[in-house]
Amino acid sequence: MFTVRAQCANSLGRAGTLKLAHGRVRTPAFVPLATRGAVKGLDAQEVAGLGYELILANTFHLMLAPGAELVQELGGLHELMRWSGPIITDSGGFQVFSMGHGAVADEIKGRGRRREEEGRILSIDEDGVRFRSYVDGRERFLGPEGSMAVQAALGSDIALTFDECTPFHVTREYTERSTARTHRWLSRCLRWHEEHGPKQQAVYGIVQGGVEQDLRRESAQAVAASRCDGIAIGGSLGRDKSQMHEVVSWATGELERQAPSRPRHLLGIGEIDDLIACVELGVDTFDCAVPTRLGRHGVALVPEPQARWRVDLFKGRWSHSREPILEGCPCPACARGYSRAYLHYLLRAHELTAVRLLTIHNLSFVARLMGDLRAGIEAGRLAEVAAALRAGAAPQDSAA
């Protein structure tokens, strides 16, 4: 299902093609989140028009509402969304983590929990997880077989196996026990899928192990030794970027040795500098809420590394600015001449048009960035392209 077209000579970066039931995906690629069956604010044709070939939907939320049975009755997630390309569904493991511990950033920075939904874990054991639904307060259960059954009903092209996403602050002993249990759940997921899963649905196992080098390597070895079609890297990846890149390198380095022909997906990472660094580390696909979440908060992605590739259009300094978000950007927000002053005004007036335009711009920016990285690998110039992007070059790839 995966072909490596080009390999970087001085890094693990590679360009390839994923062949899935609903089409092909050029890698490295960013995967927008369609958490509840929609990329927030956009329809499926708009997302495809920006160059995206793969999206990610959320098993946990769709299980609770509208329910996997209803999605299946209505023809599956592709038919429901009117999305003709491939879809990957996560396992629900990360949502279990969030209910128990809050977001990773909140945990590390010591903030109180800030969750979109209120739910509560009741127990985590060998069978799976019991929790209180945020939809109706009822007690629900999700385990390896149930997660795979939901993803089968949704009809995704790639299903992720059920895992426990351990928090950053737990002990090594807890991480070791949790990782071992994730490996046992992996075996159960694969067994269920072999007996009951859609034949055209690929399955990715998930590497855990926290920030422990030996556990990360052992987990990568265990997942590579399984019958999964691809491999995702998940869990808490570290306190800061340098540690996160190091943890990813442990996993991808081991996977390059153990399973070089299988695709690698990095869960929940999407900052611009992280995308560049992790492409160099050999990651093929990424998913993250960053581009769409920033757009909903009035923040646009721009080639300004010193500002973390961001400009906050809600700030008053833009109230009289005639310039577009980014000169030369082909996205509708920029190409149609909408000024920063106009977007600033719409944001202050709480007009949804601004949110839509910024979301489209941000997704376009990331799509072109990934296109530049792909082209750099194929031309044998990844290091040069990566250095230029880190220095503030604007993404150029118009065919991303």
Protein Blocks (a to p, Z undefined) as FASTA:
>chain_A
ZZcfbdcfkbcbdcdddddfkbccdddddddddfkopaehiafklmmmnopabdcddfkl
mmmogbjklmmmnnpjklmnopabdcdddehlmmmmmmmnopfklmmnopacddfbdcdd
fbdcfklccdddfklopacdddfklmmmmmmmnopabdcdddddddfklcfklmmmmmmm
mmmmmmmmmmmmmmmmcfklccddddehijafklmmmmmmmmmmmmbfbdcdedjebjbl
klmmmmmmmmmmmmmmmmmmbccddehiabfklmmmmmmnopabdcdfklmmmmmnopac
dddfknoopacfkbmklmmccbdfbghiabfklmnopafklmmmmmmnopaklmmmmmmm
mmmmmmmmmmmmmmmmmnopmmmmmmmmmnopacfblkZZ
